[in-house]
Amino acid sequence: SIKCKTKKSIRITKIDLEVDSYIPINLFDQLCSLNLLNMNVIKTSFMLCNHRLTANLSFNIFVDTIEIDRVNTIKYLGLMMDNNLTFELQVENICKKLYSSLFVVKSLARFCEASLLISVYHALIMSHITYYITVWSFCNNSSLEKVFRLDKRAIRYIFKLKGVESCRRFFLKSQSMTLSSL
């Protein structure tokens, strides 16, 4: 059970949480059925974000008699989250996408003009960086640095720069902002 420090001492038990979650979830399932929609219980899961009051809490959620899986990570509309809300998984996922996009930019850079490469850059790289832009404010500096290095590498491929040359003015040429400027 959880004891909250408020004006009145409240005890929340495992059974309270299970009942409080059972009712709205099953009402939602009934609403879906009335509207000829089916909730796919097999693909449904829930995540409990870690908090000092709920860190060690274990309880089950059911739809009818089917137990919903509790997970530590979840992907929702392309956003990867973990139960600590660190977004490290999201950064790793974006970096994987950026590496494959960098391969395309590097391959095209051998025989395409910078203007075409800039279009490819905006389509393949900036689209990933700006999707869920609010996540960046919750990331630590090392995560931001990983993505920024890949962004700079793309600019270097486009403008055929050496690894030690500054990219600052070339971000302006590409009509792009750096990650820290977003």
Stockholm file with secondary structure:
# STOCKHOLM 1.0

chainA/1-182         SIKCKTKKSIRITKIDLEVDSYIPINLFDQLCSLNLLNMNVIKTSFMLCNHRLTANLSFNIFVDTIEIDRVNTIKYLGLMMDNNLTFELQVENICKKLYSSLFVVKSLARFCEASLLISVYHALIMSHITYYITVWSFCNNSSLEKVFRLDKRAIRYIFKLKGVESCRRFFLKSQSMTLSSL
#=GR chainA/1-182 SS CEEECSSSCEEECHHHHHHHHHHHHHHHHHHHHHTTCCCCGGGCEECCCCCTTTTTCCCCEEETTEEEEECSEEEETTEEEETTCCCHHHHHHHHHHHHHHHHHHHHHHTTSCHHHHHHHHIIIIIHHHHTTGGGGGGSCHHHHHHHHHHHHHHHHHHTTCCTTSCCHHHHHHTTCCCGGGC
#=GC SS_cons         CEEECSSSCEEECHHHHHHHHHHHHHHHHHHHHHTTCCCCGGGCEECCCCCTTTTTCCCCEEETTEEEEECSEEEETTEEEETTCCCHHHHHHHHHHHHHHHHHHHHHHTTSCHHHHHHHHIIIIIHHHHTTGGGGGGSCHHHHHHHHHHHHHHHHHHTTCCTTSCCHHHHHHTTCCCGGGC
//
